[in-house]
């Protein structure tokens, strides 16, 4: 448990002082104005010492839907109230916030700045905290942090718009810190790790930006955004990265390789907002361990105690880098697992059922939507069937008229469920095998249950993502999205690109969408509850 200590906040800071605090190299502030309660904003200091994790930097600006100083307490235990709330005389029903939240907003606190950049992109580092967590996750009380550049709402490729429902204990959980056990010095019940936005701007001319926060649905329970000092800048922008594992595989990623610098040697300072030195590791909320190696690369180890790569098929985390000249930026890393069939799985073909290991490219496979379709590519990998490599067995008849099926944890099966229509507007959805485990009819297989304690996984690629029949059950084929393609071995990548010239070599996009809506782990749990 942390100890309460008040974060120093100057609530008398002027709009221009706040703007000059958070704008950094490559940007000139021309003017600034603030809208909201005077005590809902300020410049904080000594964040690294007083509230590490909560603050994205040692100094910066805080905007709140309540009183800014209530983000911490001066002494004793932290987080002493589960309902920190100030019905502030902030702005109600602001048009931009109402439109972004798609409902009425209250207690808005926002800074508007006119600035001139020397680059065509700028970036920002911030954390979002709230007392709405965790009780009101998934509710209408979806407090929002919004940024508009030249009247256009800025979105993130990972979290879209930062709100209670986009980053929490279920959605993007690896970007969230749960404070219900008072582990951090803040009165808020939860907050994000350091997040980032990259924003296009018009170079060399005045631009406008609006940065703020608002309560959604009612004026109760405070939320805050803390913006790092000097982080709105354009001279060093870290590029987001992605990597794909075969399930359970440790990988190493050089995230700095695509981060341009101006003469300095870049180095990583934080992982998910936690300060690190070479050799240090940070454990994400799902159990994934990220280690900063002495080479400057990141080693990503899947959870040792969980089935599959992660609790979700795709996870995200952030890293912060220094360009070697004292300018920092934060970027996302996306990690994805590749699902596969196990050796021996019987696949329905034009000639009846065949074992997956006996299939060859060109074989015609029966699909749910498009009749007989040829296999364009087959890949396989043999691993020890233990821990995070352990396959999932779906016993005969569990999900309909099918035989026993063994697949990798991330392999998705198609389900028809009445709740899917109510919750997602789709009567058929895809759910990963690991999210169906009930330790009875759907369970994990150990090495003692498989020959030589090993399992060989196969994946089948078609002209488009397909629903095929394995042991009589509707399951998915291999889906080579941009993240997967960018991280396949070079020779395999070239083979797939040669087969599919429509895939853009730069973006690796263009294969096509999933055959059905894929559900995330928490969505599957909600549907099947």
PLY file of the C-alpha trace (Angstrom):
ply
format ascii 1.0
element vertex 529
property float x
property float y
property float z
element edge 528
property int vertex1
property int vertex2
end_header
0.00 0.00 0.00
1.22 3.50 -0.84
1.34 6.38 1.64
-0.70 9.52 1.13
1.27 12.59 0.08
-0.17 15.68 -1.56
0.93 16.36 -5.12
1.95 20.05 -5.33
-0.47 21.80 -7.70
-0.52 25.50 -8.51
-4.23 26.11 -9.12
-3.52 29.79 -9.79
-1.53 29.09 -12.94
-2.66 31.19 -15.91
-3.72 29.63 -19.22
-0.51 30.86 -20.86
1.61 29.39 -18.07
-0.13 26.03 -18.45
0.30 26.09 -22.22
3.99 26.94 -21.98
4.44 24.11 -19.48
3.14 21.35 -21.74
4.27 22.66 -25.14
7.86 21.83 -25.99
10.43 21.91 -28.81
9.27 22.70 -32.31
6.16 24.61 -31.21
5.58 28.30 -30.44
2.62 29.19 -28.22
0.81 32.28 -29.52
-2.09 32.55 -27.07
-4.09 30.47 -24.61
-7.42 30.49 -22.77
-9.02 28.27 -20.14
-12.68 27.33 -19.66
-13.91 25.72 -16.45
-13.75 26.13 -12.68
-10.56 27.92 -11.63
-9.73 25.15 -9.13
-10.11 22.39 -11.74
-6.78 23.14 -13.40
-3.19 23.78 -12.46
0.48 23.01 -12.88
1.69 20.03 -10.83
5.29 19.41 -9.73
7.43 16.73 -8.02
5.34 14.01 -9.61
8.17 11.46 -9.89
8.67 11.59 -6.12
5.12 12.09 -4.84
2.93 10.13 -7.24
5.00 7.89 -9.54
2.86 6.08 -12.09
0.00 8.54 -11.78
2.00 11.40 -13.26
3.43 10.99 -16.78
6.38 13.25 -15.90
7.83 15.12 -12.95
5.95 18.29 -13.87
2.99 19.04 -16.08
-0.59 20.24 -16.20
-3.67 18.70 -14.59
-7.25 19.24 -15.75
-10.08 17.86 -13.61
-13.86 17.54 -13.54
-13.63 18.25 -9.80
-10.99 20.03 -7.77
-7.51 19.34 -9.16
-5.88 19.13 -5.72
-8.21 16.28 -4.70
-6.29 13.85 -6.92
-4.15 13.10 -3.82
-4.37 13.48 -0.01
-1.79 15.15 2.22
-1.16 12.31 4.69
-2.24 8.89 5.93
-3.50 6.18 3.63
-4.23 7.04 0.00
-7.57 6.47 -1.70
-9.54 6.85 1.53
-12.82 7.51 -0.25
-14.48 5.40 -2.90
-16.49 8.38 -4.11
-14.21 11.40 -4.46
-16.47 13.94 -6.11
-16.81 17.71 -6.44
-19.85 19.14 -8.16
-17.75 21.90 -9.67
-19.16 24.96 -11.46
-17.43 23.79 -14.62
-18.81 24.00 -18.13
-21.87 21.87 -18.80
-23.06 20.48 -22.10
-20.11 21.64 -24.21
-20.90 20.80 -27.83
-17.57 19.16 -28.66
-17.62 16.94 -25.57
-21.31 16.06 -26.05
-20.63 14.99 -29.64
-17.55 12.96 -28.72
-19.29 11.23 -25.79
-22.62 10.89 -27.61
-24.46 12.06 -24.51
-24.70 15.06 -22.18
-21.49 16.09 -20.42
-20.83 18.08 -17.25
-18.03 19.86 -15.36
-15.84 20.31 -18.45
-12.37 21.74 -17.91
-10.39 22.58 -21.04
-7.43 24.56 -22.32
-7.48 26.15 -25.79
-4.18 27.15 -27.37
-3.19 28.83 -30.61
0.28 27.69 -31.66
2.65 27.56 -34.62
4.57 24.30 -35.26
7.79 23.78 -37.20
6.80 20.20 -38.10
3.71 18.60 -39.65
3.03 16.32 -36.66
3.07 16.89 -32.92
2.66 14.46 -30.05
1.41 14.44 -26.44
1.98 12.24 -23.36
-0.67 11.92 -20.65
-2.42 9.77 -18.06
-6.18 9.60 -17.41
-7.49 8.85 -13.92
-10.98 8.51 -12.48
-13.09 7.65 -9.47
-15.62 6.08 -11.86
-13.37 2.98 -11.94
-14.17 0.14 -11.52
-17.84 0.32 -10.52
-19.04 2.27 -13.54
-16.98 0.58 -16.23
-19.33 -0.26 -19.09
-21.98 2.20 -17.92
-23.24 5.50 -19.32
-20.95 7.35 -16.88
-18.17 7.22 -19.44
-16.05 10.28 -18.53
-13.97 11.50 -21.45
-10.62 13.11 -22.27
-10.78 14.88 -25.62
-8.30 16.65 -27.89
-9.33 18.61 -30.97
-6.80 20.01 -33.46
-8.20 22.60 -35.86
-11.73 21.49 -34.85
-11.06 17.79 -35.57
-11.27 15.22 -32.75
-7.96 13.34 -32.44
-8.14 9.57 -31.98
-5.62 6.94 -30.96
-5.08 3.79 -33.07
-5.24 1.72 -29.88
-7.82 3.28 -27.55
-9.64 5.57 -30.03
-10.85 8.25 -27.58
-9.68 7.94 -23.97
-12.72 7.22 -21.78
-13.72 4.99 -18.88
-15.01 2.35 -21.29
-12.00 2.34 -23.63
-9.28 1.68 -21.02
-10.18 -0.21 -17.84
-9.84 -3.52 -16.00
-11.36 -5.38 -18.98
-10.74 -3.32 -22.12
-7.07 -2.60 -22.85
-6.34 -3.93 -19.36
-2.58 -3.90 -19.99
-2.79 -0.10 -20.28
-4.66 0.27 -16.96
-3.61 0.51 -13.30
-6.24 -0.69 -10.81
-5.97 1.25 -7.54
-8.74 -0.41 -5.55
-6.05 -1.93 -3.29
-4.47 1.52 -2.72
-1.20 0.58 -4.42
-0.69 4.11 -5.74
-0.72 7.54 -4.14
-3.95 8.88 -5.59
-7.55 9.19 -4.50
-8.65 7.79 -7.85
-9.66 4.11 -8.07
-7.88 3.62 -11.39
-5.78 5.31 -14.03
-4.08 4.59 -17.33
-0.41 4.09 -17.93
1.27 6.89 -19.86
-0.59 7.12 -23.18
0.19 9.07 -26.32
-1.48 10.93 -29.16
0.09 11.85 -32.49
-1.62 14.78 -34.20
-1.31 16.16 -37.75
-0.88 19.95 -37.89
-0.29 22.66 -40.47
3.41 23.47 -40.51
4.59 27.06 -40.15
1.16 28.65 -39.62
-1.10 29.16 -36.58
-3.10 26.10 -35.47
-5.70 25.65 -32.73
-5.90 22.88 -30.16
-8.52 22.17 -27.49
-7.51 19.85 -24.65
-9.89 18.88 -21.88
-11.91 16.52 -19.76
-15.60 16.19 -18.87
-17.98 14.11 -16.76
-20.42 12.06 -18.83
-23.98 11.17 -17.82
-23.87 13.09 -14.54
-21.62 15.43 -12.56
-20.61 12.90 -9.88
-17.23 11.22 -9.33
-14.12 13.08 -10.44
-11.87 12.34 -13.40
-8.53 13.92 -14.29
-6.00 14.13 -17.09
-2.34 14.81 -16.34
-0.28 16.04 -19.30
3.50 15.75 -19.26
5.59 18.90 -19.40
7.14 19.69 -22.81
5.39 16.65 -24.32
3.39 18.53 -26.97
6.27 18.77 -29.41
7.24 17.79 -32.93
10.99 17.25 -32.90
10.98 13.61 -31.71
8.01 11.36 -32.42
8.35 7.71 -31.42
6.71 5.35 -33.90
4.36 2.62 -32.69
5.52 -0.98 -33.15
3.94 -4.40 -33.41
5.03 -8.01 -33.17
3.35 -11.38 -33.65
4.18 -14.46 -31.59
3.38 -18.02 -32.21
1.52 -18.73 -29.01
3.77 -18.89 -25.97
6.96 -17.79 -27.76
9.39 -15.27 -26.28
10.24 -12.50 -28.74
12.69 -9.60 -28.91
11.73 -6.31 -30.55
13.88 -3.29 -31.40
11.30 -0.55 -30.89
13.86 2.22 -31.35
14.79 1.14 -34.88
11.99 3.19 -36.46
12.23 6.19 -34.11
13.96 9.10 -35.92
16.38 11.22 -33.89
18.34 14.40 -34.53
21.92 13.33 -33.91
21.43 11.76 -30.47
21.34 8.10 -29.50
17.83 7.21 -28.35
17.24 5.09 -25.26
14.19 3.73 -23.42
13.30 5.35 -20.09
9.91 3.82 -19.22
7.75 0.77 -19.97
4.04 1.33 -19.32
4.95 4.45 -17.35
7.38 2.59 -15.06
10.96 3.92 -15.04
13.44 1.26 -16.20
17.15 0.70 -16.67
18.74 -2.09 -18.75
17.90 -5.43 -17.13
14.69 -4.18 -15.52
11.38 -5.92 -16.19
7.79 -4.72 -16.02
4.93 -7.20 -15.61
1.77 -6.20 -17.45
-1.71 -6.70 -16.04
-2.18 -9.97 -17.96
1.13 -11.45 -16.76
3.21 -10.66 -19.85
6.75 -9.64 -18.81
8.57 -6.94 -20.78
12.31 -6.60 -20.13
14.65 -3.84 -21.28
17.79 -5.58 -22.55
21.28 -4.07 -22.46
21.06 -3.83 -26.27
18.16 -1.38 -25.92
15.71 -3.95 -27.27
12.59 -5.21 -25.49
12.15 -8.88 -24.63
8.50 -9.95 -24.43
7.73 -13.09 -22.42
4.14 -14.39 -22.49
2.49 -15.13 -19.13
4.00 -18.23 -17.55
0.81 -19.17 -15.73
-1.75 -18.55 -18.44
-2.96 -20.47 -21.45
-2.06 -18.83 -24.73
-0.14 -15.63 -25.29
-2.33 -13.33 -23.24
-5.74 -12.95 -21.69
-6.69 -11.32 -24.97
-5.57 -12.29 -28.46
-3.94 -8.87 -28.83
-2.40 -6.79 -26.05
-0.84 -3.34 -25.99
1.72 -1.59 -23.84
3.70 1.64 -24.10
7.32 2.63 -23.93
8.85 6.08 -23.48
12.12 6.98 -25.17
14.58 9.86 -24.92
16.09 10.95 -28.24
19.49 11.50 -26.63
18.95 15.25 -26.51
16.48 15.31 -23.62
13.31 15.20 -25.73
10.98 12.31 -24.89
8.00 10.65 -26.50
5.79 7.63 -25.88
4.57 5.02 -28.36
2.43 1.88 -28.36
3.58 -1.71 -28.85
0.96 -4.21 -30.05
1.52 -7.95 -29.48
-0.59 -10.54 -31.32
-0.76 -14.35 -31.20
-1.20 -16.63 -34.22
-3.88 -19.33 -33.77
-3.43 -22.84 -35.23
-4.95 -26.34 -35.59
-3.25 -29.30 -33.87
-1.87 -32.27 -35.86
-4.53 -34.89 -36.46
-7.42 -32.44 -36.83
-9.81 -33.63 -39.55
-10.71 -30.88 -42.04
-13.71 -31.16 -44.38
-12.54 -31.17 -48.02
-14.15 -31.88 -51.40
-13.09 -35.52 -50.94
-14.38 -35.83 -47.41
-12.37 -35.29 -44.25
-8.57 -35.27 -44.24
-6.03 -34.81 -41.46
-4.63 -31.28 -41.45
-1.04 -32.56 -41.78
-1.99 -34.37 -45.02
-3.37 -31.27 -46.71
-1.37 -29.51 -49.43
-1.66 -26.14 -51.10
-4.39 -26.28 -53.74
-6.59 -28.75 -51.86
-10.24 -27.71 -52.03
-11.75 -27.10 -48.59
-15.45 -26.78 -47.79
-16.22 -23.32 -46.36
-19.30 -22.01 -44.57
-19.79 -18.99 -46.82
-18.13 -19.64 -50.18
-18.36 -23.34 -50.94
-15.15 -25.10 -51.99
-12.06 -22.90 -51.75
-8.39 -23.76 -52.45
-5.74 -23.62 -49.73
-3.20 -20.99 -50.74
-0.62 -21.55 -48.00
0.03 -23.87 -45.03
2.35 -23.20 -42.09
3.25 -25.37 -39.09
5.30 -25.40 -35.89
6.06 -28.08 -33.27
6.35 -27.09 -29.58
6.32 -28.68 -26.13
2.70 -29.01 -24.97
3.10 -27.37 -21.60
2.40 -24.09 -19.85
1.53 -21.37 -22.31
1.96 -23.80 -25.25
-0.67 -26.22 -23.93
-3.49 -26.87 -26.42
-7.21 -26.67 -25.73
-9.45 -29.73 -26.11
-13.11 -29.18 -26.99
-14.83 -32.47 -26.21
-17.31 -34.04 -28.62
-20.78 -32.48 -28.60
-19.85 -29.52 -26.39
-20.72 -26.89 -29.01
-23.03 -28.92 -31.23
-22.71 -31.97 -33.46
-18.93 -32.32 -33.64
-16.15 -34.65 -32.57
-13.34 -33.92 -30.14
-11.21 -31.03 -31.42
-7.76 -29.87 -30.28
-6.62 -26.34 -31.18
-4.21 -23.67 -29.99
-5.57 -21.39 -27.25
-6.08 -18.42 -29.59
-7.86 -20.38 -32.31
-11.38 -19.04 -32.72
-14.53 -21.06 -33.20
-17.76 -19.72 -34.61
-20.67 -19.56 -32.20
-24.32 -18.80 -32.84
-25.78 -17.29 -29.68
-28.91 -15.27 -28.97
-26.96 -12.89 -26.74
-24.60 -12.06 -29.62
-27.47 -10.46 -31.52
-28.50 -8.44 -28.48
-25.01 -7.32 -27.52
-23.19 -6.98 -30.84
-25.87 -6.95 -33.55
-24.47 -10.21 -34.98
-26.00 -13.66 -34.61
-22.68 -15.40 -35.37
-19.38 -14.42 -33.72
-15.85 -15.79 -33.31
-14.58 -16.71 -29.84
-11.06 -17.90 -28.94
-10.85 -21.42 -27.51
-9.11 -20.14 -24.35
-12.14 -17.94 -23.63
-14.39 -21.02 -23.65
-12.39 -23.09 -21.13
-14.64 -24.47 -18.38
-12.24 -27.13 -17.02
-14.76 -29.79 -17.95
-15.92 -30.20 -21.56
-13.43 -27.56 -22.75
-10.08 -27.91 -21.02
-6.32 -27.55 -21.25
-4.23 -30.58 -22.27
-0.94 -31.25 -20.50
2.21 -32.85 -21.96
1.38 -36.21 -20.35
-1.76 -36.36 -22.51
0.10 -36.01 -25.83
2.65 -38.19 -27.60
6.20 -37.20 -26.60
4.67 -34.27 -24.72
4.60 -32.24 -27.93
1.98 -30.62 -30.13
2.32 -29.58 -33.77
0.20 -26.63 -34.80
-0.94 -25.86 -38.38
-2.55 -22.79 -39.93
-4.38 -22.67 -43.26
-4.57 -19.59 -45.48
-7.20 -18.94 -48.17
-7.91 -16.12 -50.62
-9.99 -14.58 -47.85
-10.70 -15.33 -44.21
-13.00 -18.34 -44.09
-15.10 -20.38 -41.72
-14.13 -24.03 -42.27
-15.16 -27.29 -40.60
-12.70 -29.07 -38.32
-13.95 -32.26 -36.67
-17.42 -31.03 -37.67
-17.12 -27.70 -35.80
-17.13 -24.32 -37.56
-13.73 -22.68 -36.97
-11.66 -19.90 -38.53
-8.84 -20.03 -41.06
-5.59 -18.06 -40.72
-6.11 -14.26 -40.86
-2.96 -12.35 -41.98
-3.73 -8.83 -40.77
-1.13 -6.04 -40.76
0.27 -6.95 -37.34
0.73 -10.61 -38.27
2.29 -9.83 -41.65
4.78 -7.32 -40.27
6.21 -9.92 -37.91
6.33 -13.15 -39.89
9.78 -14.42 -40.81
11.04 -12.63 -43.93
10.92 -15.71 -46.16
7.39 -16.58 -45.04
6.30 -12.97 -45.48
7.65 -12.90 -49.04
5.84 -16.14 -49.83
2.51 -14.75 -48.62
3.06 -11.40 -50.40
3.78 -13.22 -53.65
0.51 -15.11 -53.29
-1.46 -11.98 -52.42
-0.22 -8.97 -54.45
-3.18 -6.97 -53.14
-1.49 -6.73 -49.73
0.29 -3.39 -49.48
3.99 -4.02 -48.82
4.26 -0.84 -46.77
1.20 -1.15 -44.54
0.68 -4.94 -44.89
-3.02 -4.18 -45.14
-5.32 -5.38 -47.88
-5.99 -9.07 -47.22
-9.51 -8.40 -46.04
-11.69 -8.49 -42.93
-12.52 -11.31 -40.53
-15.31 -13.63 -41.68
-17.24 -12.93 -38.47
-16.95 -10.43 -35.62
-14.09 -11.58 -33.32
-14.95 -11.09 -29.65
-12.43 -9.98 -27.06
-12.10 -12.02 -23.89
-14.32 -9.81 -21.74
-16.95 -9.62 -24.50
-17.04 -13.41 -24.75
-17.40 -13.74 -20.98
-20.26 -11.25 -20.94
-22.07 -13.01 -23.79
-21.76 -16.46 -22.22
-22.43 -15.43 -18.62
0 1
1 2
2 3
3 4
4 5
5 6
6 7
7 8
8 9
9 10
10 11
11 12
12 13
13 14
14 15
15 16
16 17
17 18
18 19
19 20
20 21
21 22
22 23
23 24
24 25
25 26
26 27
27 28
28 29
29 30
30 31
31 32
32 33
33 34
34 35
35 36
36 37
37 38
38 39
39 40
40 41
41 42
42 43
43 44
44 45
45 46
46 47
47 48
48 49
49 50
50 51
51 52
52 53
53 54
54 55
55 56
56 57
57 58
58 59
59 60
60 61
61 62
62 63
63 64
64 65
65 66
66 67
67 68
68 69
69 70
70 71
71 72
72 73
73 74
74 75
75 76
76 77
77 78
78 79
79 80
80 81
81 82
82 83
83 84
84 85
85 86
86 87
87 88
88 89
89 90
90 91
91 92
92 93
93 94
94 95
95 96
96 97
97 98
98 99
99 100
100 101
101 102
102 103
103 104
104 105
105 106
106 107
107 108
108 109
109 110
110 111
111 112
112 113
113 114
114 115
115 116
116 117
117 118
118 119
119 120
120 121
121 122
122 123
123 124
124 125
125 126
126 127
127 128
128 129
129 130
130 131
131 132
132 133
133 134
134 135
135 136
136 137
137 138
138 139
139 140
140 141
141 142
142 143
143 144
144 145
145 146
146 147
147 148
148 149
149 150
150 151
151 152
152 153
153 154
154 155
155 156
156 157
157 158
158 159
159 160
160 161
161 162
162 163
163 164
164 165
165 166
166 167
167 168
168 169
169 170
170 171
171 172
172 173
173 174
174 175
175 176
176 177
177 178
178 179
179 180
180 181
181 182
182 183
183 184
184 185
185 186
186 187
187 188
188 189
189 190
190 191
191 192
192 193
193 194
194 195
195 196
196 197
197 198
198 199
199 200
200 201
201 202
202 203
203 204
204 205
205 206
206 207
207 208
208 209
209 210
210 211
211 212
212 213
213 214
214 215
215 216
216 217
217 218
218 219
219 220
220 221
221 222
222 223
223 224
224 225
225 226
226 227
227 228
228 229
229 230
230 231
231 232
232 233
233 234
234 235
235 236
236 237
237 238
238 239
239 240
240 241
241 242
242 243
243 244
244 245
245 246
246 247
247 248
248 249
249 250
250 251
251 252
252 253
253 254
254 255
255 256
256 257
257 258
258 259
259 260
260 261
261 262
262 263
263 264
264 265
265 266
266 267
267 268
268 269
269 270
270 271
271 272
272 273
273 274
274 275
275 276
276 277
277 278
278 279
279 280
280 281
281 282
282 283
283 284
284 285
285 286
286 287
287 288
288 289
289 290
290 291
291 292
292 293
293 294
294 295
295 296
296 297
297 298
298 299
299 300
300 301
301 302
302 303
303 304
304 305
305 306
306 307
307 308
308 309
309 310
310 311
311 312
312 313
313 314
314 315
315 316
316 317
317 318
318 319
319 320
320 321
321 322
322 323
323 324
324 325
325 326
326 327
327 328
328 329
329 330
330 331
331 332
332 333
333 334
334 335
335 336
336 337
337 338
338 339
339 340
340 341
341 342
342 343
343 344
344 345
345 346
346 347
347 348
348 349
349 350
350 351
351 352
352 353
353 354
354 355
355 356
356 357
357 358
358 359
359 360
360 361
361 362
362 363
363 364
364 365
365 366
366 367
367 368
368 369
369 370
370 371
371 372
372 373
373 374
374 375
375 376
376 377
377 378
378 379
379 380
380 381
381 382
382 383
383 384
384 385
385 386
386 387
387 388
388 389
389 390
390 391
391 392
392 393
393 394
394 395
395 396
396 397
397 398
398 399
399 400
400 401
401 402
402 403
403 404
404 405
405 406
406 407
407 408
408 409
409 410
410 411
411 412
412 413
413 414
414 415
415 416
416 417
417 418
418 419
419 420
420 421
421 422
422 423
423 424
424 425
425 426
426 427
427 428
428 429
429 430
430 431
431 432
432 433
433 434
434 435
435 436
436 437
437 438
438 439
439 440
440 441
441 442
442 443
443 444
444 445
445 446
446 447
447 448
448 449
449 450
450 451
451 452
452 453
453 454
454 455
455 456
456 457
457 458
458 459
459 460
460 461
461 462
462 463
463 464
464 465
465 466
466 467
467 468
468 469
469 470
470 471
471 472
472 473
473 474
474 475
475 476
476 477
477 478
478 479
479 480
480 481
481 482
482 483
483 484
484 485
485 486
486 487
487 488
488 489
489 490
490 491
491 492
492 493
493 494
494 495
495 496
496 497
497 498
498 499
499 500
500 501
501 502
502 503
503 504
504 505
505 506
506 507
507 508
508 509
509 510
510 511
511 512
512 513
513 514
514 515
515 516
516 517
517 518
518 519
519 520
520 521
521 522
522 523
523 524
524 525
525 526
526 527
527 528
